């Protein structure tokens, strides 16, 4: 609300007011201008609540940062900063009886900052002394007399005083009415009765000073009254009964637990400084535990806690405030410490010796119960017994288990006993606990408790017994019917012999064997073959009955196992092969239907002596070998008899057909074979064609040489040397000797012949250049020599007998071929060979390439046409050189 003015006096502004109500519309909106920063307990403004709801019983704010007093004053409860331009909240007024509710909307707007003066314009002003009493203290549960004066507040300008107060503490909702009042004229504040600090720790009293006409010249004063604590609350334990557990034989210092107490008096004072102690212990023996006075932690004190002697302890503990001073308030509580069991007591048998009886051949029958004594806690792992048979049970005929309900050991027979073998058995039984044994302090190690049990075996008349009860008989495959494979007899356990015992095989089993009813001899009744029917399993179990004179029956089992035999011959899987000119070995693989040890490794052998001298066998692995020729054999088809012997000694005969063909790949020789002499070798079409071409080539060479001898003025007669030395047949592919013909005379070149000679050392080679046609022809003598012509200038023709024509041709071609081959070896990229090493896949018509080129330096190819027919042999040479 706006400040009031007094009579004719000039309007006065209230100094120190933080906010003013600019406008107030009842039950609608109120706006206050406040600074941007507000501290706690700062007066924001005042709202006339009676104008909105006069009978308001409940006043509250929707924003917890603000509190509303009964006179309508609005205060901050904490420091605030107006981050936005405007802050709003709502004041709620309720009349519970009338069930009426009103709302007042309050808006806070940041006030404009005043312009500051310069230092030279600063005006000194005298400020009025502000009234401010110091905070007051009121003793809790004060005895009075009441009313009790607490404080006095005074103002220099006002005479009337009023207060509004609020309490802070657990009883804020039950704010005591009329607890404080202020004298209107003097400003003395009085308390009307005693206050409980635990309910109201402090009060805030807002004091107003007004003039007689109701004007408030002073800013309201917030006065704090703190209630000073009195030690009127005794400490109390948080639990009525504390229960803890600790293992027996725990070492001193082991923490058992912690007791906790609380005090409602003022914290961090002597009134809440607590001390703990043990008042008494039950049973009243040597103190077993200690209690830390400040923390309330209980620890083990006695070096030896024995659960078997004292299972639990009851402690009476006390807590006292005032740091344990005698004048402090105290409370007692109860602590129960249970001693947990550990396995520190070994079990022991109640008896050392036991005796019992059992009939022979009895199985899964209980014959005895043994019991033990254990001081540990019943039902715990420390007392649970675990029995074992230490001696006398080598055949595992006995078994002992534990009855969980009674902790007894149950001795049973799990395998039938034989009276004839042993009339009594002596067992040694030991016992342990489920939990491992823990040695108590200052105690000696205990040995395992044992007892002996004598078991008497009672004799019973029983039937025959087969020994062994399961007989395995191995029978080879394909044995004859009626073959004796073994003998299976039973004995009377009473007499130990087999007299008067009959044997038979019950029907309904596999009928592979039968047994003689008197002797027990076992024979086959059919041929056993693992490839037929149920015999494929390889074995069969047959039950045999033995009956004595008294009709007692015993049973046994014969296990018949069919052992694989050597009934199959090894066979070579593939017998037809093609071998090309590379003579790559052939891999022969045999197969045998038998199993080990009657199969691999195989032994191969060529049974024909003549073919064995031409072919050889090399071992590859257990079932394969390599077949290859020993040398350069003729082309054709060979039928090679090969025997294969398996590991069992059976031999299989096989015929391997190998077509040795003049080919590069096997596909070239499919269906083209020729028979050799003796009906073993055949010649193919291409082989016959090669022979015809060879004959034509030989004839062509003879005609060419004869033509060379009779051309020009030098007439030569063809002799036997021309025909017999131009072509030499040789199967040797190794390098030959370097032979020089000493009959060749160095030639002198003539300019008109278009040729020139290059002399190197004692030898002279010819390099032919393109010009007039020349033939390879030399003339003996010391004079000038020409090739196929007469020296110009009147020279006389020189007639040769043609006896040296092959030598001349050899000496002409051999150096040139050697030079070409030498160049091929020097060049890694083989560029030189690309010109004259040519491979042709088509062997029908004449090649389009004509001459091989490398053997002739004349483009007209005069007298060298025979070289065109040597393609297969030269191709082999070219392939060899390219690979190299």
C-alpha positions in Angstrom: 0.0 0.0 0.0 1.1 3.6 -0.5 2.5 5.4 2.5 0.1 7.6 4.5 0.5 11.4 4.9 -0.1 13.2 8.2 -2.5 16.2 8.2 -1.2 19.5 6.7 2.4 18.3 6.9 4.3 17.8 3.6 4.4 14.3 2.3 7.2 12.2 3.8 8.9 9.1 2.3 9.8 6.2 4.6 13.6 5.9 4.6 15.1 2.4 3.9 12.0 0.8 2.4 13.1 -1.7 -0.2 9.9 -1.9 -2.1 6.5 -0.1 -2.4 3.2 -1.2 -3.7 2.4 0.8 -6.7 -1.1 -0.3 -7.2 -3.3 -2.7 -5.5 -6.5 -4.1 -6.9 -8.1 -6.3 -4.3 -7.7 -10.0 -5.1 -6.2 -9.3 -8.4 -2.6 -8.0 -8.9 0.1 -6.2 -6.8 3.4 -5.0 -8.3 6.6 -4.3 -6.3 9.7 -2.6 -7.6 12.7 -4.2 -6.0 16.5 -4.3 -6.5 18.0 -7.0 -8.8 19.7 -8.6 -5.9 17.8 -9.6 -2.7 19.1 -11.1 0.4 17.4 -13.5 2.7 14.8 -12.1 5.2 14.4 -8.9 3.1 11.1 -7.1 3.2 9.7 -6.9 -0.3 6.4 -5.1 0.5 3.1 -5.3 2.2 -0.3 -6.3 1.0 -3.6 -5.5 2.6 -5.0 -9.0 3.1 -8.2 -7.9 4.9 -9.5 -6.2 1.8 -9.4 -9.5 0.0 -10.4 -12.0 2.7 -10.9 -10.7 6.2 -11.4 -14.1 7.8 -8.3 -15.8 6.3 -7.2 -18.7 8.5 -4.5 -19.9 6.2 -2.0 -17.7 4.3 0.6 -19.3 2.0 2.8 -18.5 -1.0 3.1 -20.5 -4.2 6.8 -19.7 -4.3 8.9 -21.1 -1.5 11.3 -18.1 -1.8 8.7 -15.9 -0.2 6.8 -15.9 3.1 3.7 -14.0 4.0 3.0 -12.7 7.6 -0.4 -12.1 9.1 -0.1 -8.3 8.5 0.5 -8.9 4.8 4.3 -8.3 4.9 6.1 -10.2 2.1 9.7 -11.4 3.0 12.3 -13.4 1.1 13.3 -16.7 2.7 16.6 -17.0 0.7 18.8 -14.8 -1.4 17.4 -14.1 -4.9 18.6 -12.7 -8.1 16.1 -11.4 -10.7 17.5 -12.9 -13.8 14.4 -11.8 -15.8 12.7 -8.5 -15.8 9.7 -9.7 -13.9 9.0 -12.4 -11.3 5.5 -13.5 -10.3 3.9 -15.6 -7.5 0.5 -16.0 -5.9 -0.6 -15.5 -2.3 -3.3 -18.0 -1.3 -5.9 -17.0 1.4 -8.2 -19.7 2.7 -11.1 -19.7 5.1 -11.5 -23.4 6.0 -14.8 -22.9 7.9 -16.5 -20.9 5.1 -14.6 -22.9 2.5 -13.6 -19.7 0.7 -10.3 -19.2 -1.1 -8.8 -16.0 -2.6 -5.8 -15.3 -4.7 -3.5 -12.3 -5.0 -1.0 -12.2 -7.8 2.2 -10.5 -6.9 4.7 -9.3 -9.5 8.3 -8.2 -8.8 9.9 -5.7 -11.2 13.5 -4.7 -11.1 13.7 -1.0 -10.2 15.6 1.4 -12.4 19.2 2.2 -11.3 19.7 5.8 -10.2 22.3 7.9 -12.0 25.5 8.3 -10.0 27.0 11.7 -9.4 30.5 12.6 -10.2 32.9 12.8 -7.3 32.9 16.6 -7.4 29.1 16.7 -7.2 28.9 14.3 -4.2 26.7 15.7 -1.5 27.2 14.5 2.1 24.1 13.6 3.9 23.4 12.7 7.5 21.7 9.3 7.8 19.4 8.5 10.7 20.5 6.0 13.3 18.7 2.7 12.7 17.3 0.8 15.6 18.7 -2.8 15.8 18.8 -4.9 19.0 21.2 -7.8 19.3 19.8 -11.4 18.9 18.2 -12.8 22.1 18.7 -16.2 23.8 16.1 -18.0 25.8 17.0 -21.0 27.9 15.0 -24.2 27.0 12.6 -25.3 29.7 13.2 -22.1 31.6 11.5 -22.0 35.1 10.5 -18.4 34.8 9.0 -16.4 36.4 6.7 -15.7 33.5 6.1 -13.5 31.7 9.9 -13.5 31.1 11.4 -10.4 29.5 13.5 -11.4 26.5 14.5 -8.1 24.8 13.6 -4.4 24.4 13.4 -2.6 21.1 13.1 1.2 20.9 12.8 3.8 18.2 13.6 7.5 18.3 10.7 8.6 16.3 7.9 6.1 17.2 6.1 5.3 20.4 3.9 2.3 19.6 5.4 -1.2 18.9 3.9 -4.4 17.5 5.4 -7.7 16.6 4.8 -10.6 14.3 6.8 -13.8 15.0 7.3 -17.2 13.5 9.0 -20.3 14.8 11.5 -22.5 13.0 11.6 -26.2 13.8 9.6 -29.4 13.8 6.6 -27.7 15.3 6.2 -25.0 12.6 2.8 -26.2 11.8 1.8 -25.9 15.4 3.1 -22.4 15.8 2.3 -21.5 19.5 -0.1 -18.6 19.7 0.6 -16.0 22.3 4.1 -17.3 23.2 5.6 -13.8 22.8 4.2 -10.3 23.1 5.6 -6.8 23.1 4.6 -3.8 25.3 3.1 -1.2 23.0 4.6 1.7 24.9 8.1 0.4 26.0 9.0 -2.1 23.3 9.8 -4.8 25.8 9.4 -8.4 24.4 8.1 -11.0 26.9 7.8 -14.8 26.8 4.7 -16.2 28.3 5.9 -19.8 29.0 8.8 -22.2 28.6 9.8 -23.5 25.2 11.1 -26.9 24.1 14.2 -26.5 21.8 13.6 -29.8 20.1 10.2 -28.5 19.0 11.1 -24.8 18.3 14.9 -24.3 17.9 14.5 -20.5 17.2 12.0 -17.8 16.5 12.1 -14.7 14.2 10.2 -11.7 15.5 9.4 -8.9 13.2 9.0 -5.6 15.1 7.1 -2.6 13.8 7.4 0.9 15.3 4.5 3.3 14.5 3.3 6.7 15.5 0.0 7.1 17.4 -1.8 7.7 14.1 -0.4 4.5 12.6 2.5 5.9 10.6 5.6 3.7 10.4 8.7 5.9 10.2 11.1 3.0 10.7 11.9 -0.1 8.6 10.5 -3.2 10.3 13.1 -5.0 12.4 13.7 -8.8 12.2 14.7 -10.0 15.6 15.9 -13.6 16.2 15.3 -15.4 19.5 17.4 -18.6 19.8 16.4 -21.3 22.2 19.5 -22.4 24.1 19.6 -26.2 24.5 19.2 -27.9 27.9 20.3 -31.5 28.4 16.8 -32.7 28.8 17.0 -35.8 26.5 18.8 -39.0 27.4 20.6 -40.9 24.5 18.7 -44.0 23.2 19.9 -47.0 21.2 18.5 -47.3 17.7 17.5 -51.0 18.4 16.0 -52.6 21.4 18.2 -55.7 20.8 21.5 -56.0 18.9 22.4 -59.5 17.5 25.8 -60.3 16.1 27.7 -63.5 15.1 31.3 -64.4 15.3 33.1 -67.7 14.4 34.5 -69.6 17.3 38.3 -69.6 17.8 38.4 -66.0 16.3 41.5 -64.0 17.1 41.5 -61.1 19.5 40.6 -57.8 17.7 38.2 -59.3 15.2 35.2 -57.0 14.9 31.9 -58.5 16.0 29.5 -55.5 15.4 28.6 -52.0 16.3 26.0 -50.5 18.5 24.5 -47.1 17.7 22.7 -44.6 19.9 21.0 -41.2 19.2 20.5 -38.0 21.3 17.8 -35.3 20.5 19.8 -32.5 22.1 21.7 -30.0 20.2 24.4 -31.6 18.0 28.1 -31.1 18.5 27.7 -30.2 22.1 28.4 -32.0 25.3 24.7 -32.8 25.4 25.2 -35.2 22.4 28.8 -36.4 23.1 28.2 -40.1 23.8 30.3 -42.7 25.5 29.7 -46.5 25.4 30.6 -49.2 27.9 29.8 -52.9 28.7 28.0 -53.1 32.0 27.8 -56.8 32.4 28.3 -60.1 30.5 26.3 -63.4 30.7 27.7 -65.9 31.4 29.8 -64.1 33.9 33.2 -65.7 33.0 36.3 -64.1 31.7 35.3 -61.1 29.6 35.1 -62.2 26.0 34.5 -58.9 24.2 35.5 -55.2 24.4 33.4 -52.1 23.4 35.0 -49.0 22.0 33.8 -46.0 24.0 33.5 -43.5 21.2 32.5 -45.6 18.2 30.4 -48.4 19.8 32.4 -51.1 18.0 32.4 -54.5 19.7 35.6 -56.7 19.2 36.8 -60.1 20.3 38.8 -60.0 23.6 39.0 -63.6 24.6 41.7 -65.5 22.7 39.7 -68.7 22.5 35.9 -68.7 21.9 34.6 -72.3 22.1 31.0 -72.8 20.8 30.9 -76.2 22.5 31.4 -74.5 25.9 29.5 -71.2 25.4 27.2 -71.0 22.4 26.3 -67.3 22.9 27.0 -64.3 25.1 24.5 -61.6 26.3 26.0 -58.1 27.0 24.4 -55.3 28.8 25.8 -52.1 27.3 25.3 -48.4 28.4 25.5 -45.2 26.5 25.9 -41.8 28.4 26.0 -38.2 27.1 28.1 -35.4 28.5 31.2 -37.4 27.2 30.5 -40.1 29.8 30.5 -37.8 32.8 28.7 -39.1 35.9 26.2 -36.3 35.7 25.3 -37.1 32.1 22.1 -38.9 31.1 22.4 -42.6 30.2 20.5 -45.5 28.7 21.2 -49.3 28.6 20.7 -51.8 25.8 21.2 -55.5 25.2 23.6 -57.2 22.8 23.5 -60.9 22.0 26.6 -62.4 20.4 26.2 -65.9 18.9 29.3 -68.1 18.5 29.3 -69.7 15.0 30.5 -73.3 14.7 33.7 -74.3 13.0 34.8 -77.8 12.4 37.3 -78.0 15.3 36.0 -81.4 16.6 36.8 -84.6 14.6 34.1 -87.3 14.4 34.9 -90.6 16.2 33.2 -94.1 15.9 31.0 -95.2 18.8 32.4 -98.8 18.2 35.8 -99.9 17.1 34.8 -103.3 15.7 31.7 -104.6 13.9 30.6 -108.0 12.6 27.9 -108.8 10.0 26.8 -111.6 7.6 25.6 -111.8 4.0 24.8 -114.6 1.6 27.0 -115.1 -1.4 25.8 -113.6 -4.7 23.6 -111.1 -3.0 23.7 -107.7 -4.7 22.5 -104.2 -3.6 21.7 -105.2 0.0 22.4 -103.3 3.2 24.4 -105.3 5.6 25.5 -102.8 8.4 25.0 -99.3 9.9 27.8 -97.5 11.8 27.5 -94.3 13.8 29.9 -91.6 15.0 30.1 -88.9 17.7 30.8 -85.3 16.7 30.7 -82.3 19.2 30.2 -79.8 16.4 26.8 -78.3 15.7 24.4 -80.9 14.5 23.3 -80.6 10.9 26.2 -78.3 9.9 29.0 -79.3 7.5 31.3 -79.4 10.5 29.3 -82.4 11.9 28.2 -84.1 8.7 30.0 -87.4 8.4 31.7 -88.7 5.2 32.6 -92.4 5.4 35.1 -94.3 3.2 36.4 -97.8 3.0 40.1 -97.6 3.5 41.2 -101.3 3.2 39.6 -104.6 2.1 37.6 -103.4 -0.9 40.0 -104.0 -3.7 37.4 -105.6 -5.9 34.9 -102.7 -5.2 32.3 -105.2 -3.9 31.3 -102.9 -1.0 30.0 -99.4 -0.9 29.3 -97.1 2.1 27.1 -94.0 2.1 25.8 -91.5 4.7 22.2 -91.3 6.0 21.6 -87.5 6.1 18.9 -87.8 8.7 20.8 -89.9 11.3 24.4 -89.2 10.2 25.0 -93.0 10.1 27.1 -94.9 7.6 25.2 -97.5 5.5 27.4 -100.4 4.3 26.1 -102.2 1.2 27.2 -105.1 -1.1 27.2 -103.9 -4.7 28.9 -106.9 -6.3 28.1 -110.6 -5.5 30.5 -112.3 -3.1 31.8 -115.8 -3.7 31.8 -118.2 -0.7 34.2 -120.5 -2.5 36.7 -117.7 -3.0 36.6 -116.1 0.4 34.5 -117.1 3.4 34.9 -113.7 5.1 36.0 -110.2 4.3 37.6 -107.7 6.7 37.0 -104.0 5.9 38.6 -100.9 7.5 36.3 -97.8 7.5 37.3 -94.2 8.1 35.2 -91.1 8.7 35.7 -87.4 8.0 33.5 -84.3 8.0 32.0 -82.4 5.0 33.8 -79.2 6.0 37.6 -79.2 6.3 39.0 -79.6 9.8 40.2 -76.4 11.5 42.7 -76.8 14.2 41.8 -74.9 17.4 44.4 -72.7 19.1 46.8 -74.6 21.4 45.4 -78.0 20.3 47.1 -81.0 18.8 46.4 -82.5 15.4 43.9 -85.4 15.6 44.2 -88.6 13.6 41.4 -90.0 11.5 39.0 -92.2 13.5 38.6 -95.8 12.0 36.8 -99.0 12.7 37.0 -102.6 11.4 34.1 -104.6 10.0 34.2 -108.4 9.6 31.8 -109.6 6.9 31.0 -113.4 7.0 29.9 -114.8 3.6 27.3 -117.5 3.8 27.4 -120.5 1.4 24.4 -120.9 -1.0 23.9 -123.7 -3.5 24.3 -122.0 -6.9 24.3 -123.0 -10.6 27.2 -123.4 -13.0 29.4 -120.4 -13.6 31.1 -119.5 -16.9 34.6 -118.3 -16.7 34.9 -115.8 -18.2 31.3 -114.6 -18.3 32.0 -113.0 -21.7 34.1 -114.9 -24.2 35.3 -113.2 -27.4 35.9 -115.4 -30.4 37.5 -114.0 -33.6 36.6 -115.8 -36.8 38.2 -115.0 -40.2 36.0 -114.3 -43.1 35.1 -117.1 -45.5 36.0 -119.9 -43.1 34.5 -123.3 -44.0 31.3 -124.4 -42.4 31.9 -126.4 -39.3 35.2 -124.8 -38.4 36.0 -125.1 -34.7 36.6 -121.6 -33.4 36.8 -122.2 -29.6 35.5 -123.9 -26.5 33.2 -122.4 -23.8 32.6 -124.3 -20.6 31.2 -123.6 -17.2 32.1 -125.0 -13.7 30.1 -125.9 -10.7 31.2 -123.4 -8.0 30.8 -126.1 -5.3 33.0 -128.8 -6.9 35.1 -126.7 -9.3 34.6 -129.1 -12.3 32.4 -129.3 -15.4 31.1 -132.8 -15.0 27.4 -133.3 -15.8 26.9 -129.8 -17.2 25.0 -129.5 -20.5 25.2 -126.5 -22.9 22.7 -125.0 -25.3 22.0 -121.8 -27.2 18.5 -120.4 -26.7 16.6 -119.7 -30.0 16.0 -116.2 -31.3 19.7 -115.2 -31.7 22.0 -114.8 -34.6 22.6 -118.4 -35.9 26.2 -118.0 -36.8 27.6 -120.7 -34.5 26.5 -123.7 -32.4 27.9 -125.3 -29.3 28.3 -129.0 -28.4 26.0 -129.8 -25.6 28.6 -131.9 -23.7 32.0 -130.6 -24.5 31.1 -126.9 -25.1 33.0 -126.8 -28.4 31.9 -123.9 -30.6 31.7 -124.3 -34.4 30.5 -122.2 -37.3 27.2 -123.1 -39.0 27.6 -120.8 -42.1 30.2 -118.9 -44.0 30.8 -115.6 -42.3 31.1 -112.7 -44.7 31.1 -109.1 -43.6 29.5 -108.0 -46.9 26.3 -110.0 -46.3 23.2 -109.0 -44.3 23.5 -108.6 -40.6 27.1 -109.8 -40.7 28.0 -106.3 -41.9 28.1 -105.2 -38.3 31.1 -107.5 -37.8 30.0 -109.0 -34.5 27.2 -110.7 -32.6 26.6 -111.5 -28.9 25.2 -115.0 -28.3 23.8 -116.1 -24.9 24.8 -119.7 -23.8 23.0 -121.7 -21.0 24.7 -124.2 -18.7 22.6 -126.6 -16.7 23.9 -128.9 -14.0 22.5 -132.3 -12.7 20.3 -130.5 -10.1 18.7 -128.2 -12.8 20.6 -125.1 -11.7 21.3 -122.9 -14.6 24.1 -120.5 -15.3 24.5 -118.1 -18.3 27.4 -116.8 -20.3 27.9 -114.8 -23.4 30.0 -115.5 -26.5 30.9 -112.5 -28.6 31.6 -113.6 -32.2 33.7 -111.1 -34.1 34.3 -111.5 -37.9 37.9 -110.6 -38.6 38.4 -109.2 -42.1 40.2 -111.7 -44.4 42.1 -111.5 -47.6 39.4 -112.4 -50.1 39.9 -109.8 -52.8 42.6 -109.4 -55.4 44.2 -106.0 -56.0 43.2 -104.4 -59.3 44.7 -101.5 -61.2 41.9 -98.9 -61.5 43.0 -97.5 -64.9 44.8 -99.6 -67.5 44.8 -97.5 -70.7 47.2 -94.6 -71.1 48.8 -92.4 -73.8 52.4 -91.4 -73.5 53.6 -88.5 -75.6 57.1 -87.7 -76.8 57.9 -86.1 -73.4 57.9 -89.6 -71.9 56.2 -88.4 -68.8 55.8 -91.3 -66.3 52.4 -92.9 -65.8 50.9 -93.3 -62.3 49.4 -96.7 -61.7 47.0 -97.0 -58.7 45.6 -100.3 -57.5 42.5 -100.9 -55.4 41.7 -103.7 -52.9 38.3 -104.4 -51.3 39.9 -105.9 -48.2 40.8 -104.1 -45.0 44.1 -103.8 -43.3 46.3 -105.7 -42.9 45.3 -107.4 -46.2 45.4 -104.3 -48.5 48.3 -101.8 -48.8 51.2 -101.7 -49.2 51.1 -103.1 -52.7 54.0 -104.6 -54.6 54.1 -104.1 -58.4 56.1 -106.2 -60.9 56.2 -106.5 -64.7 55.9 -110.2 -65.5 57.1 -110.1 -69.1 60.9 -110.1 -69.3 61.1 -108.5 -72.7 58.9 -105.6 -71.7 60.6 -105.4 -68.3 63.8 -104.6 -70.1 62.1 -101.6 -71.8 59.9 -100.4 -69.0 60.6 -99.7 -65.3 58.4 -99.3 -62.2 59.2 -96.7 -59.5 57.4 -96.7 -56.1 55.3 -93.6 -55.4 53.4 -94.6 -52.2 51.8 -97.6 -50.6 49.2 -98.1 -53.4 50.7 -96.3 -56.4 53.8 -96.5 -58.7 55.2 -94.7 -61.7 55.6 -96.6 -65.0 58.1 -95.1 -67.4 60.3 -96.3 -70.3 64.0 -97.1 -69.7 65.2 -95.5 -72.9 64.1 -94.2 -76.3 61.5 -96.7 -77.3 59.7 -96.7 -80.7 56.3 -95.2 -81.0 53.4 -97.6 -80.7 51.0 -99.4 -78.3 52.5 -101.6 -75.7 50.5 -104.1 -73.6 52.4 -104.5 -70.4 51.4 -107.3 -67.9 51.7 -106.0 -64.4 51.1 -108.1 -61.3 50.0 -106.4 -58.0 50.5 -108.2 -54.7 48.7 -107.0 -51.5 50.0 -107.2 -48.0 48.3 -110.6 -47.5 50.0 -112.2 -50.4 47.2 -112.3 -52.9 48.3 -111.3 -56.5 46.2 -109.7 -59.1 47.2 -109.8 -62.8 46.6 -106.7 -64.8 47.3 -105.6 -68.5 48.4 -102.0 -68.8 48.1 -100.6 -72.4 50.4 -97.7 -73.1 50.2 -95.9 -76.5 53.6 -94.2 -77.0 52.7 -91.5 -79.5 54.6 -88.8 -81.4 52.5 -86.0 -79.9 52.7 -83.1 -77.5 49.3 -83.6 -75.8 47.5 -87.0 -75.4 44.5 -85.7 -77.3 46.5 -85.7 -80.6 46.9 -89.5 -80.5 43.3 -90.5 -79.7 42.5 -93.4 -82.1 45.7 -93.3 -84.1 48.0 -96.2 -83.2 50.1 -98.7 -85.2 51.1 -102.2 -84.4 54.7 -103.0 -83.7 56.5 -106.2 -84.6 55.3 -109.2 -82.9 51.8 -107.8 -82.8 52.6 -105.6 -79.9 53.3 -102.2 -81.6 51.2 -100.4 -84.2 52.0 -97.4 -86.4 49.6 -94.5 -86.7 48.7 -92.5 -89.7 51.1 -89.7 -88.9 53.9 -92.1 -88.4 53.4 -93.6 -91.9 53.2 -90.1 -93.4 56.4 -89.2 -91.7 58.2 -92.1 -93.2 56.9 -91.2 -96.7 58.0 -87.6 -96.3 61.4 -88.8 -95.1 61.9 -90.8 -98.2 60.9 -87.9 -100.4 63.3 -85.6 -98.5 66.2 -88.0 -99.1 65.4 -88.1 -102.8 65.2 -84.4 -103.0 68.6 -84.0 -101.3 70.2 -86.3 -103.8 68.7 -84.4 -106.8 69.8 -81.1 -105.3 73.4 -82.3 -104.8 73.6 -83.7 -108.3 72.3 -80.5 -109.7 75.0 -78.6 -107.8 77.7 -80.8 -109.2 76.7 -80.4 -112.8 76.0 -76.6 -112.9 78.3 -74.1 -114.7 81.7 -74.9 -116.1 82.6 -77.1 -113.2 81.0 -80.6 -113.9 80.9 -83.0 -111.0 79.7 -86.5 -110.9 77.5 -87.6 -108.1 79.2 -90.3 -106.1 78.1 -92.5 -103.2 79.5 -89.8 -100.8 76.7 -87.4 -101.8 74.0 -89.9 -101.1 75.4 -91.4 -98.0 76.7 -88.4 -96.1 74.1 -85.7 -96.5 71.7 -87.2 -94.0 73.0 -89.0 -90.9 70.5 -90.7 -88.7 71.3 -90.5 -85.0 69.2 -91.0 -81.8 71.8 -89.4 -79.5 70.6 -86.0 -78.2 73.8 -85.2 -76.3 76.2 -82.6 -77.6 78.6 -83.9 -80.3 82.2 -83.3 -81.1 83.4 -80.2 -82.8 84.8 -81.7 -86.1 86.5 -79.7 -88.7 87.2 -80.9 -92.3 90.8 -80.3 -93.1 90.1 -80.6 -96.8 88.4 -77.2 -97.0 90.8 -74.6 -98.5 90.4 -71.0 -97.4 88.6 -69.1 -100.1 89.4 -65.7 -101.5 86.4 -63.5 -102.2 85.8 -61.9 -105.6 84.0 -58.6 -106.0 82.0 -59.6 -109.1 80.4 -62.6 -107.3 78.7 -60.5 -104.8 80.1 -62.5 -101.9 82.7 -62.0 -99.3 84.7 -64.2 -96.9 85.5 -63.3 -93.3 88.6 -65.1 -92.0 89.0 -65.7 -88.3 92.1 -67.5 -87.2 92.7 -70.6 -89.3 89.0 -70.9 -90.3 87.0 -69.0 -92.8 83.2 -68.6 -92.9 80.9 -67.4 -95.6 78.3 -64.7 -95.2 76.0 -64.8 -98.2 74.5 -61.6 -99.4 71.6 -61.2 -101.7 72.7 -61.0 -105.3 73.1 -63.5 -108.0 72.1 -67.0 -107.3 74.9 -69.1 -105.7 75.1 -72.7 -104.6 77.3 -74.2 -101.9 80.3 -75.3 -104.0 84.0 -75.2 -103.3 86.9 -75.9 -105.6 90.1 -77.5 -104.5 93.5 -76.1 -105.3 95.7 -73.1 -104.6 94.2 -70.8 -107.1 91.0 -68.6 -106.8 87.8 -70.4 -105.9 84.2 -69.5 -106.6 80.8 -70.8 -105.6 78.8 -72.1 -108.6 80.5 -69.8 -111.2 83.7 -69.4 -113.2 86.2 -66.7 -112.3 86.0 -63.8 -114.6 89.1 -62.8 -116.6 89.7 -66.1 -118.5 90.0 -68.6 -115.7 89.8 -72.2 -116.7 86.9 -74.2 -115.4 87.9 -76.7 -112.7 86.0 -80.0 -112.7 85.3 -81.6 -109.2 84.3 -85.2 -108.7 81.7 -84.3 -106.1 83.3 -86.5 -103.4 83.4 -83.6 -101.0 80.0 -82.1 -101.5 78.7 -83.2 -98.1 81.7 -81.9 -96.3 81.4 -78.6 -97.9 77.7 -78.4 -97.0 78.5 -79.5 -93.4 81.3 -76.9 -93.0 79.0 -74.2 -94.4 76.0 -74.8 -92.1 77.7 -76.0 -88.9 79.5 -72.8 -87.9 76.5 -70.7 -88.7 74.2 -72.8 -86.6 76.7 -72.7 -83.8 76.8 -68.9 -84.0 73.0 -68.7 -83.9 72.8 -71.0 -80.9 75.6 -69.1 -79.2 73.6 -65.9 -79.6 70.5 -67.6 -78.2 72.4 -68.5 -75.1 73.8 -65.0 -74.6 70.4 -63.2 -74.8 68.1 -63.8 -71.8 65.1 -62.4 -73.5 65.6 -64.8 -76.5 65.0 -62.0 -79.1 67.4 -63.7 -81.5 65.5 -66.9 -81.4 62.2 -65.2 -82.3 63.5 -64.9 -85.9 64.3 -68.5 -86.6 62.8 -70.7 -83.9 59.3 -71.3 -85.0 56.8 -73.9 -83.8 54.0 -75.2 -86.0 51.0 -77.1 -84.6 49.6 -78.1 -88.0 51.4 -80.9 -89.8 49.3 -81.3 -92.9 49.9 -79.1 -95.8 53.1 -77.2 -96.3 53.7 -74.3 -93.9 53.0 -70.8 -95.1 56.3 -69.7 -93.5 58.3 -71.6 -96.1 61.9 -72.3 -95.2 62.9 -72.4 -91.5 65.1 -69.4 -92.3 67.8 -70.0 -89.8 69.6 -72.6 -91.9 69.8 -70.5 -95.1 70.9 -67.1 -95.9 69.5 -67.0 -99.4 66.0 -65.7 -99.8 65.6 -67.7 -103.0 66.3 -70.9 -100.9 68.1 -72.5 -103.9 69.2 -76.1 -103.3 67.9 -76.0 -99.7 64.3 -77.1 -100.2 64.8 -80.3 -98.3 65.0 -78.3 -95.1 61.3 -77.6 -95.4 60.5 -81.3 -94.7 62.5 -81.5 -91.4 59.9 -79.7 -89.4 59.2 -82.3 -86.6 62.9 -82.7 -85.7 63.6 -79.0 -85.9 60.6 -78.2 -83.8 62.0 -80.5 -81.1 65.3 -78.7 -81.3 63.5 -75.3 -81.1 61.5 -76.4 -78.0 64.7 -77.5 -76.3 66.5 -74.3 -77.0 63.6 -72.1 -75.9 63.3 -74.0 -72.6 67.0 -73.5 -72.0 
